[in-house]
Amino acid sequence: MANPSFQQEARFQLSAIASRLNLHTSLFTYSNQLREGRVGEFQLPTLRAGQTYVLVGLCDRNCYDLDFSVYDENNNLVARNTAAHAYPMVRVSPKWTGDFTVHISMPSCVVNMCSYCVGVFNQQSSSR
């Protein structure tokens, strides 16, 4: 479980990022901790075909790199961000409604455990 003060700060930061990116509908937020070099995973809520979702990650001040990959129910990779930074982001536009899993990796953490948070947003159409 992620540090409660980090969770509060992360939700505030995710809200600010979402506002800047015009992502108004927050669907899901997941927080946890990982050791450097470890991988975790979590299940997303059902994603709907024809919609675009944006996943935004954050890690605490002791983490310098957070990566994630999104897989469909058949274990096919549908999106990935492995750039070396602490704020990964990917867009996912499912071709069918289904269940998706996020694999999180922590390549760089300077303490025993680093906290991270991933927000999942429904991207609003610009025609509204």
C-alpha positions as CSV (number, residue, x, y, z in Angstrom):
1,M,0.0,0.0,0.0
2,A,1.4,3.4,-1.0
3,N,2.2,6.0,1.7
4,P,-1.1,7.9,2.6
5,S,0.5,11.3,2.2
6,F,1.9,10.4,-1.2
7,Q,-1.6,9.1,-2.2
8,Q,-3.1,12.5,-1.4
9,E,-0.4,14.4,-3.2
10,A,-0.5,12.0,-6.2
11,R,-4.3,12.5,-6.5
12,F,-3.8,16.3,-6.5
13,Q,-1.0,16.0,-9.1
14,L,-3.1,13.7,-11.3
15,S,-6.0,16.1,-11.1
16,A,-3.7,19.0,-12.2
17,I,-2.3,16.9,-15.1
18,A,-5.7,15.8,-16.2
19,S,-6.9,19.4,-16.2
20,R,-3.9,20.5,-18.4
21,L,-4.6,17.6,-20.8
22,N,-8.4,18.2,-20.9
23,L,-9.1,14.8,-19.3
24,H,-12.2,15.5,-17.2
25,T,-13.5,12.0,-16.4
26,S,-11.3,10.1,-13.9
27,L,-12.3,6.4,-14.0
28,F,-9.8,4.8,-11.7
29,T,-6.8,5.5,-9.5
30,Y,-4.4,2.8,-8.3
31,S,-1.6,3.3,-5.8
32,N,1.0,0.9,-4.4
33,Q,4.7,0.5,-3.7
34,L,7.6,-1.4,-5.4
35,R,11.2,-2.1,-4.8
36,E,13.7,-1.1,-7.4
37,G,13.8,-3.6,-10.3
38,R,10.5,-5.2,-9.4
39,V,7.3,-5.5,-11.4
40,G,3.7,-5.3,-10.2
41,E,0.4,-5.5,-11.9
42,F,-3.2,-4.5,-11.5
43,Q,-6.5,-5.0,-13.4
44,L,-8.2,-2.0,-15.0
45,P,-11.9,-1.6,-14.9
46,T,-13.5,-2.7,-18.2
47,L,-12.5,-0.5,-21.1
48,R,-15.0,0.1,-23.8
49,A,-14.4,-0.2,-27.6
50,G,-14.4,3.1,-29.4
51,Q,-13.3,5.2,-26.4
52,T,-9.8,6.6,-25.8
53,Y,-8.3,6.2,-22.3
54,V,-5.2,8.0,-21.0
55,L,-3.2,6.4,-18.2
56,V,-0.9,8.7,-16.3
57,G,1.7,7.5,-13.8
58,L,3.5,9.2,-11.0
59,C,6.1,8.1,-8.5
60,D,7.3,9.6,-5.3
61,R,10.4,11.8,-4.8
62,N,12.6,8.7,-4.3
63,C,11.8,7.3,-7.7
64,Y,13.4,8.5,-11.0
65,D,11.9,6.1,-13.4
66,L,8.5,4.4,-13.6
67,D,7.4,2.3,-16.6
68,F,4.2,0.6,-17.5
69,S,2.7,-1.6,-20.1
70,V,-1.0,-2.4,-20.9
71,Y,-2.1,-5.8,-22.0
72,D,-5.5,-7.1,-23.2
73,E,-7.2,-10.2,-21.9
74,N,-5.2,-12.3,-24.4
75,N,-2.0,-11.0,-23.0
76,N,-1.3,-8.9,-26.1
77,L,0.6,-5.7,-25.5
78,V,-1.6,-2.7,-26.5
79,A,0.4,0.2,-25.1
80,R,3.7,0.8,-23.3
81,N,5.8,3.7,-21.9
82,T,9.3,2.7,-21.0
83,A,11.0,6.1,-21.4
84,A,13.3,7.0,-18.6
85,H,11.1,9.4,-16.5
86,A,9.0,9.4,-13.4
87,Y,5.7,10.4,-15.2
88,P,4.8,7.9,-17.9
89,M,1.6,8.4,-20.0
90,V,-0.1,6.2,-22.6
91,R,-3.2,6.4,-24.7
92,V,-5.3,3.2,-25.2
93,S,-8.1,2.9,-27.7
94,P,-9.5,-0.6,-27.4
95,K,-10.8,-2.3,-30.5
96,W,-13.2,-4.3,-28.4
97,T,-14.7,-3.9,-24.9
98,G,-12.8,-6.0,-22.4
99,D,-10.5,-6.4,-19.5
100,F,-7.0,-5.0,-19.5
101,T,-4.0,-5.4,-17.1
102,V,-1.3,-2.9,-16.3
103,H,2.3,-4.1,-15.6
104,I,4.3,-1.6,-13.6
105,S,8.0,-1.7,-13.3
106,M,10.3,0.4,-11.0
107,P,13.7,0.7,-12.7
108,S,15.0,3.4,-10.4
109,C,14.2,3.8,-6.6
110,V,16.8,5.1,-4.2
111,V,15.1,3.8,-1.0
112,N,13.8,0.4,0.0
113,M,10.3,1.0,-1.4
114,C,9.0,3.7,-3.7
115,S,5.3,4.7,-3.9
116,Y,3.5,5.1,-7.3
117,C,0.1,6.0,-8.5
118,V,-1.6,5.5,-11.9
119,G,-4.7,7.5,-12.9
120,V,-7.0,6.3,-15.7
121,F,-9.0,8.9,-17.5
122,N,-11.5,8.8,-20.3
123,Q,-10.3,11.3,-22.9
124,Q,-13.1,13.7,-23.9
125,S,-13.8,14.4,-27.5
126,S,-12.7,17.9,-28.5
127,S,-16.0,18.4,-30.4
128,R,-18.0,18.8,-27.2
